[in-house]
Every structure is written in C-alpha cells, then in structure tokens.
Amino acid sequence: QVQLVESGGGLVQPGGSLRLSCAASGSIFILYGMGWYRQVLGKQRELVAEISSTGATTNYEDSVKGRFTISRDNGKNTVYLQMNKLKPEDTAVYYCKMQAGSVPFWGQGTQVTVSS
C-alpha cells in the first residue's frame, strides 16, 4: 500500500522561493524513481523534474533548469522540489508521482501561485 502526500505550496511573489515535499508511505518508496508534475487548467499535465531511486540521476524540463532542484531522502521516504526565482508562468497545481512498475501512484496535488 502506497500513499503520497504533497505539502509546501502557497502564494509567492515573482523571484521568490518555495520548497515542496512529497511524503510516501511504505518502505518500497526507496526502490522507485519519483517525479514532480504540474498542471494548469485547460492544459496537459507536464513533467517538471524526476529523480532516480538512488538520487544519482535527475532530469528537468527546460524551463526550470537552473531554478528548480529535485532531491530525495530515502530514510524519510520523502522527495523534495526546491523552486527558486519563481515566475508567474510557474503557477500550477504540482503533483508528485511514483511509478511502481506498471502502476502509477499520485499525490493529491498542492497549489503554487506566483503573483505580485
């Protein structure tokens, strides 16, 4: 049984920072890669960043490279997304995902709003 719970979203000014967390139940979390996705109303959900099971490999969507950092703490079954120099176009609902073989597990989402 797996449950993913996101936290850390909120309202921030352009140029500001937020840190998102995704806490997973179950020790099997350490065996799988994780990803952060975001979705705006009326648009497709897109991959923002992903990280391998060990944390050795990461991948970022081009628009967030150099601004966002994904990391994980397997001892706490938690994955993080540090977001710096935020822009209004980063506004979205952010979701974490674990792909357990052919079975996807999604968090409930957390709202990030970047506005003056």
Rosetta blueprint (number, residue, H / E / L):
1 Q L
2 V L
3 Q L
4 L E
5 V E
6 E E
7 S E
8 G L
9 G L
10 G E
11 L E
12 V E
13 Q L
14 P L
15 G L
16 G L
17 S L
18 L E
19 R E
20 L E
21 S E
22 C E
23 A E
24 A E
25 S L
26 G L
27 S H
28 I H
29 F H
30 I H
31 L H
32 Y L
33 G L
34 M E
35 G E
36 W E
37 Y E
38 R E
39 Q E
40 V L
41 L L
42 G L
43 K L
44 Q L
45 R L
46 E E
47 L E
48 V E
49 A E
50 E E
51 I E
52 S L
53 S L
54 T L
55 G L
56 A L
57 T L
58 T E
59 N E
60 Y E
61 E L
62 D H
63 S H
64 V H
65 K L
66 G L
67 R L
68 F E
69 T E
70 I E
71 S E
72 R E
73 D E
74 N H
75 G H
76 K H
77 N L
78 T E
79 V E
80 Y E
81 L E
82 Q E
83 M E
84 N L
85 K L
86 L L
87 K L
88 P H
89 E H
90 D H
91 T L
92 A E
93 V E
94 Y E
95 Y E
96 C E
97 K E
98 M E
99 Q E
100 A E
101 G L
102 S L
103 V E
104 P E
105 F E
106 W E
107 G L
108 Q L
109 G L
110 T E
111 Q E
112 V E
113 T E
114 V E
115 S L
116 S L
